[in-house]
């Protein structure tokens, strides 16, 4: 499992320029709506936010196991999901909430889009 914080931005080009300087590296993927920087232990992702969502941060975890297997493990441990497995442009995801209500998105990336 790898950490992937997602920072929602209002201006992707401005954000790419700023994070490239701060991180001292160029993104590994970049588009008008999604950019990813490789950082030790995971990725830092920028996502173009709809409307006024810039400045919001979301915690995402990227798993190597099938989401159904994770869902079974969570259920066995008494943890339910906020939203079950959903198909996404990047693969699939499910949504959890920790005991304080913080939402955590768990992602299974499409290997054709994100090869190792």
C-alpha positions in Angstrom: 0.0 0.0 0.0 1.4 3.4 -1.0 0.3 6.9 0.2 -1.0 9.3 -2.4 -2.1 12.7 -1.1 -4.2 14.5 -3.6 -4.1 18.3 -3.7 -7.0 19.9 -5.5 -5.9 22.9 -7.5 -7.7 25.7 -9.5 -4.8 26.3 -12.0 -2.9 23.1 -13.0 -0.1 24.9 -14.8 0.6 27.2 -11.9 0.5 24.3 -9.5 2.9 22.2 -11.6 5.4 25.0 -11.8 5.2 25.6 -8.0 5.4 22.0 -7.0 8.2 21.3 -9.5 10.3 23.9 -7.7 9.4 22.8 -4.2 10.0 19.1 -4.9 13.0 19.7 -7.1 11.6 17.4 -9.9 9.3 17.3 -12.8 6.0 15.3 -12.7 6.0 11.7 -14.0 2.5 12.3 -15.5 0.9 15.6 -16.4 -2.4 16.5 -18.0 -4.9 19.3 -17.7 -6.7 17.6 -14.9 -4.2 15.2 -13.2 -0.5 15.4 -12.4 1.6 13.1 -10.4 5.0 13.6 -8.8 7.0 10.5 -7.6 8.1 11.0 -4.0 9.7 8.4 -1.8 7.1 5.9 -0.7 4.3 7.1 -3.0 3.1 9.9 -5.1 1.9 13.5 -4.7 -1.0 14.1 -7.0 -2.5 17.3 -8.2 -6.1 17.2 -9.4 -7.9 20.1 -11.1 -10.8 20.8 -8.8 -14.3 21.5 -10.0 -15.3 25.2 -9.3 -13.9 26.4 -6.0 -12.4 23.1 -4.6 -8.8 24.3 -4.9 -6.9 24.2 -1.6 -8.6 21.0 -0.5 -6.4 17.9 0.3 -7.6 14.3 0.2 -5.7 11.3 1.5 -5.6 8.4 -1.0 -4.0 5.0 -0.6 -3.0 2.9 -3.6 -3.3 -0.8 -3.1 -1.9 -3.8 -5.0 -4.6 -6.2 -3.8 -8.0 -6.4 -5.4 -10.5 -4.0 -3.8 -12.9 -6.8 -3.2 -10.2 -8.6 -1.1 -9.7 -5.4 0.9 -13.4 -4.9 1.3 -13.7 -8.4 2.8 -10.8 -7.8 5.2 -12.3 -4.5 6.3 -15.8 -6.1 6.8 -14.2 -8.9 8.9 -12.6 -6.2 11.0 -15.9 -4.4 11.5 -15.2 -1.6 9.1 -17.7 -0.6 6.5 -17.1 1.5 3.4 -18.8 4.9 2.7 -19.0 3.9 -0.9 -18.3 0.5 -2.4 -16.1 -0.2 -5.4 -16.5 2.3 -8.2 -15.1 2.3 -11.7 -12.9 5.4 -12.3 -10.9 6.8 -15.3 -7.7 5.6 -13.5 -8.9 2.2 -12.4 -11.2 1.5 -9.4 -11.7 3.0 -6.0 -13.6 2.7 -2.8 -14.2 5.2 0.0 -13.7 4.8 3.7 -14.2 7.1 6.7 -12.0 6.8 9.7 -13.5 7.0 13.3 -13.4 10.8 13.1 -15.2 10.9 9.8 -12.1 11.7 7.6 -12.7 10.3 4.1 -9.9 8.2 2.7 -10.1 7.0 -0.9 -8.5 3.6 -1.7 -7.4 3.2 -5.3 -6.6 0.2 -7.5 -4.8 1.6 -10.5 -5.3 0.2 -14.0 -2.0 -1.5 -14.8 -2.2 -0.4 -18.4 -2.3 3.3 -17.3 0.2 2.9 -14.4 2.8 0.2 -15.1 5.3 -0.6 -12.4 
